[in-house]
Amino acid sequence: MNFVRQVILGMMGLSAGITTAAGVYALITVVGMIPRLAGKSRTGKYIHFYELAVIFGGICGCVIQLYQIPIWGGKMLLGILGIFYGIFIGSLIMSLTEILDVFPIMTRRIRLIKGLPYIVLALAMGKSIGAFLFFWKGW
């Protein structure tokens, strides 16, 4: 009876993971983050490598999480991975805000004429400093 329970729980976990992963990749696809990044950086001929990197990163992340594989490299590697994760999440968030037209609506409502890049930079720096303090001090 215990074996049947473990098989059912395994199937439920696998299906929940597949559903969550499909949702994340559907969001990335709908937002159009990869083509947008390739267009902005003028590297459209390498878009296939971008897509492979996202797929490979997702698979590796799932395998590491599922099998609890220890990652060697210490705090230095952790810092480097944190930078890459931050770049990815920042790109995803900026793609979402660009699609939702948050900044054009905000600038019209508050009648902002100059300084939008500084506001975006201030938001990014504030988020970075807050995340750094949270993980460094544990606040």
C-alpha positions in Angstrom: 0.0 0.0 0.0 2.9 2.3 0.8 4.4 1.8 -2.7 1.1 2.7 -4.4 0.9 5.9 -2.3 4.5 6.8 -3.3 3.8 6.2 -7.0 0.6 8.4 -6.8 2.5 11.2 -4.9 5.3 11.0 -7.5 2.9 11.3 -10.4 1.2 14.3 -8.7 4.5 16.0 -8.1 5.7 15.3 -11.7 2.5 16.6 -13.2 2.6 19.7 -11.0 6.2 20.4 -12.0 5.4 20.0 -15.7 2.4 22.3 -15.3 4.5 25.0 -13.6 7.4 24.7 -16.1 4.9 25.0 -19.0 3.4 28.1 -17.4 6.8 29.7 -17.0 7.9 28.9 -20.6 4.5 30.0 -21.9 5.0 33.4 -20.1 8.4 33.8 -21.6 7.0 33.0 -25.0 4.0 35.2 -24.8 6.1 38.1 -23.5 8.5 37.6 -26.4 11.5 38.1 -24.1 14.0 36.2 -26.3 13.2 37.9 -29.6 13.1 41.2 -27.9 16.5 40.7 -26.3 17.9 39.6 -29.6 16.4 42.6 -31.3 17.7 45.1 -28.8 21.2 43.6 -28.8 21.2 43.2 -32.6 22.1 39.5 -32.3 19.1 38.1 -34.1 21.2 35.5 -35.9 22.0 33.9 -32.6 18.4 33.6 -31.4 18.6 29.8 -31.6 21.4 29.8 -29.0 19.3 32.1 -26.7 16.5 29.6 -26.9 18.8 26.6 -26.2 20.3 28.5 -23.3 16.9 29.1 -21.7 15.9 25.4 -22.2 19.2 24.1 -21.0 19.1 26.4 -18.0 15.6 25.3 -17.1 16.5 21.6 -17.4 19.7 22.0 -15.3 17.9 24.0 -12.7 15.2 21.3 -12.4 17.7 18.5 -12.2 19.8 20.3 -9.5 16.7 21.1 -7.5 15.1 17.7 -7.8 18.2 15.6 -7.0 19.7 18.2 -4.6 23.0 18.2 -6.4 25.6 20.2 -4.5 27.1 23.0 -6.5 30.8 23.5 -5.8 32.4 26.9 -6.1 31.5 28.5 -2.8 30.4 32.1 -2.4 32.1 33.3 -5.6 30.1 31.0 -7.8 27.0 31.8 -5.8 27.6 35.5 -6.5 28.1 34.9 -10.2 24.9 32.8 -10.5 23.0 35.5 -8.5 24.1 38.1 -11.1 22.9 35.8 -14.0 19.6 35.1 -12.2 19.1 38.9 -11.6 19.8 39.7 -15.2 17.2 37.1 -16.3 14.5 38.2 -13.9 15.2 41.9 -14.7 14.9 41.1 -18.4 11.6 39.3 -17.8 10.2 42.1 -15.7 11.2 44.8 -18.2 9.6 42.7 -21.0 6.4 42.5 -19.0 6.4 46.2 -18.2 7.1 47.0 -21.9 4.2 44.9 -23.0 1.9 46.3 -20.4 3.0 49.9 -21.3 3.5 50.8 -17.6 6.2 53.4 -18.2 4.4 55.4 -20.9 1.2 55.4 -18.9 3.1 56.5 -15.7 5.0 59.2 -17.5 1.8 60.7 -18.9 0.0 60.6 -15.6 2.7 62.3 -13.6 3.7 64.6 -16.6 7.3 63.4 -16.6 9.2 65.0 -19.5 12.8 64.2 -18.8 14.6 61.7 -16.6 12.9 58.4 -17.3 16.2 56.5 -17.6 17.2 57.8 -14.2 14.0 56.6 -12.7 14.5 53.1 -14.2 18.1 53.1 -12.9 16.9 54.2 -9.4 14.3 51.4 -9.4 16.9 48.8 -10.4 19.5 50.1 -7.9 16.9 50.1 -5.1 15.9 46.6 -5.9 19.5 45.4 -6.1 20.5 47.1 -2.8 17.3 45.7 -1.1 18.1 42.2 -2.3 21.7 42.5 -1.3 20.8 43.6 2.2 18.1 40.9 2.5 20.5 38.1 1.6 23.6 39.5 3.4 22.0 40.6 6.7 19.0 38.2 6.6 16.5 41.1 7.0 
